[in-house]
């Protein structure tokens, strides 16, 4: 290989790594914002540290759900150049947020009553708390892995 070709490969690799770093930085910034918001708004709640951690896990899950849904829904339209990337992002934001607001209550009801039986834990609320947090983190990690 010529030195010029190697130099071009290095430049391409550096551009891609900067883009990845920016995406990771944005995700970490979002999760830090979720953490700060949850601490700021949960002052009088007992065990607010667990609430903040659960909020971060929920934010991570939300990013993964959004990435998975958007890739499936608008990927073909962007790939065929029927939509620009910016237009696809605007449409995705509107409909992802709308779906969360419209159907979010049903999802919470299903998780609250249909997945884990709280009666099985009896008075051991700590075990229930850890089980729910483990389920949320496991689901988020699995969705992240499945979306890659």
SULKANOR-V620216 format. One line per field, one symbol per residue. ss: DSSP state (h for helix, s for strand, l for the rest). phi: phi as a letter, one per 30 degrees, with the letter a starting at -180 (. if undefined). burial: + if it has 24 or more other ideal C-beta (glycine too) atoms within 12 Angstrom, else -. A space follows every 10 residues. Layout:
ss->???
phi->???
burial->???
//
This chain:
ss->llhhhhhhhh hhhhhhhhhh hhhhhhhhhh hhhhhhhhhh hllllllhhh hhhhhhhhhh hhhhhhhhhh hhhhhhhhhl llllhhhhhh hhhhhhhhhh hhhhhhhhhh hhhhhllhhh hlllhhhhhh hhhhhhhhhh hhhhhhhl
phi->.ddddddddd dddddddddd dddddddddd dddddddddd cbecddhddd dddddddddd dddddddddd dddceddddd idbddddddd dddddddddd ddcddddddd ddccccdddd dicddddded dddddddddd dddddddd
burial->---------- ---------- ---------- +--++--+-- ---------- ++++++++++ ++++++++++ ---+------ -------+-- -+---+---- ---------- ---------- ---------- -++--+--++ --+-----
//
